[in-house]
Amino acid sequence: MRGTIVRIVVAASVFVAAGLALSADEQGTRLSRDQIFQLKQSETVSAEISRRETRVADELEDGSAPAWAGKYYRGDGLGINVSVALAPKGGFVYTWNGCLGRYDANYGNVVEKDGRLGFDFELPNSPEDGPGIAKEFVPVRWGDRQYLVAVDQAREFANAINSGREPCKQFCVEFLLRQGDELIDASGRPALPKEWMRYLLARPIEAAFVQVLESSVTADTHGSPNNTLAWRLTRIQIAAGRNQGVWKGMTFYDAAPDATGIEYVVVDVGTDVSTAETTELLSDPAQDAPLTLPATLSTRMYNPMPVLRWRQ
């Protein structure tokens, strides 16, 4: 009961400090994105982040916390620097810092159930609209490494493993990894939930390019008269399907040594053929950049390289 009262008082003080006089029911439903951003930049939220980080750090130091407790990070050191600290009693603290400061933050309780960790947010959280963090994670052990993988990232994590991007080294930008574990070599296979194991491949799948099904260009509203931008969506057919082990959401790459790492995501799976699509950013659509397509695609990247992900 005392914890509940403290939580209500903290939440109320946060909204008052941000100049947002809303009832408890209105707080998570009527705030604009600008108001949410203002709230998370407030001195009250900053102080609460520091207080909770200290509480989690103290719990980690006493040595009684379970294996999943710890400090996690993913990022490129520039625009994406996502940190999560969590422990059973101290709860979780999440921050996203970039070139312009803090983009997002949240904190709350952690609920462990059936091998999953649920985050009980005390501030608005909307990963669908941009910054934000998933509500539920699976602690994944890989040798001496410890990951936190969002429940809805099962296919993405498997794709990263199949492609050779995971286990990452030094720069781990896609998935939350316990701080310091990027220096540890991962051995064997990760201890994934049973239902996730079916996405891992024993060997890469290779598929020949068959034909272009669709290609269209859409202007990007973020461009300028002197720097026009556009997105080109291309759908192709490849010669691999259900019989070859392809599943919806699987990613393929150009198998050539000089490939750039463009992803081809499977959107439809047939018996022996599949449909995959890719999206390219064009800096000047007026030049009508030629469409170049791979002769052979593979689930393994020839030169594995990190892929930046906006969402978590």
PyMOL commands that set and color helices and strands:
alter all, ss='L'
color gray80, all
select helices_A, chain A and resi 2-17+24-27+33-41+43-61+127-129+151-163+181-183+194-199+242-244+285-287
alter helices_A, ss='H'
color red, helices_A
select strands_A, chain A and resi 70-75+81-87+91-98+101-113+116-121+136-142+145-150+176-178+206-219+230-238+251-254+264-269+274-282+296-298
alter strands_A, ss='S'
color yellow, strands_A
deselect
rebuild
show_as cartoon
